[in-house]
Amino acid sequence: MEYSYVSTPLLEVGYLEWNPAGERTAVLVHGWPDCPQTWGGVAARLADAGYRVLCPALRGFGPTRFRNAATPRSGQLAALGRDLLEFIDALGISRPSLIGHDWGARAVANACGLRERAASHLVMLSVGYGTNDPQQALSYEQARNYWYHWFMATPRGQRAVEQDRRGFTRLMWDTWSPAGWYREQDYEQAVAAFDNPDWASVVLHSYRHRWGFTSGDPTYAADEASLNPAPVLQVPTLVLHGGSDACNHPDSSAGKEKFFTGPYDRIVLERVGHFPQREAPAEVASAIIEFFERTPEKS
């Protein structure tokens, strides 16, 4: 499948598309370290259910490029949410369903936090809501899981990201889910997206900014302020989390109901790790479709 492209104020965004004539639209956003093709199995099933499906590449990944060399290569979470809103606007889409995994889950949630009625539905995979605050509560077990966050704040970690992205990201794929979950060609497809010239800069800034180790792009100062503390969302929301996730512990997405005033469901997928859309695409797609049908869009 070939990429299509659309220009936003800051980016030339590459995206994959299924079923362009679908009556309803779902935007699926990948995480780190991954690529838009991660959604292939889910996207095909949503397309069969009548959805137009769009899977953009995040800033710094795959074919997406910054339009201006002077634009800061920020990876801050507010920027990801704003990028998504600008992508939707550039395509003239009204209130799509927003579905995201990992970084993508933060992007779709932040898009809903930045714009009321941005989406008809919100689906977050492998991430709990409310992760924009550098002072957020964190268990010791989760801090241990986040070793790579702290590693990237060091010069040694920077060198790993810049000089050994293949070895570094392979370790995540090998340890975040039960052994044997992926095919070699799937990893090769994902790692090709990390050849983007801005990948290392965006990744390093994202993890350093997330914990207050570096400043953000002033362009997003107002967005950052509106997202911290985490706003209460009215959009119907589904959270899917692998029960064997060794990156974000399943407990990290529990107990978030207070942030949602509309329908809210959380499903733990047993024997699934950090990449549910890759490990159990049929189960993920079925859960999403069932939730959408049970919580129809309100005018």
MOWOWO-V290230 format. One record per helix or strand of 3 or more residues. SS is the DSSP state (2 for helix, 1 for strand). FROM is the first residue (numbers start at 1). LEN is the number of residues. Records with the same first field share a line. If there is no record, write none. Layout:
SS->FROM-LEN + FROM-LEN
This chain:
1->4-4 + 11-8 + 24-6 + 51-6 + 96-6 + 119-7 + 236-7 + 264-6
2->36-13 + 77-14 + 103-12 + 140-6 + 147-6 + 155-9 + 165-11 + 184-12 + 199-12 + 218-10 + 250-4 + 257-3 + 276-4 + 281-14
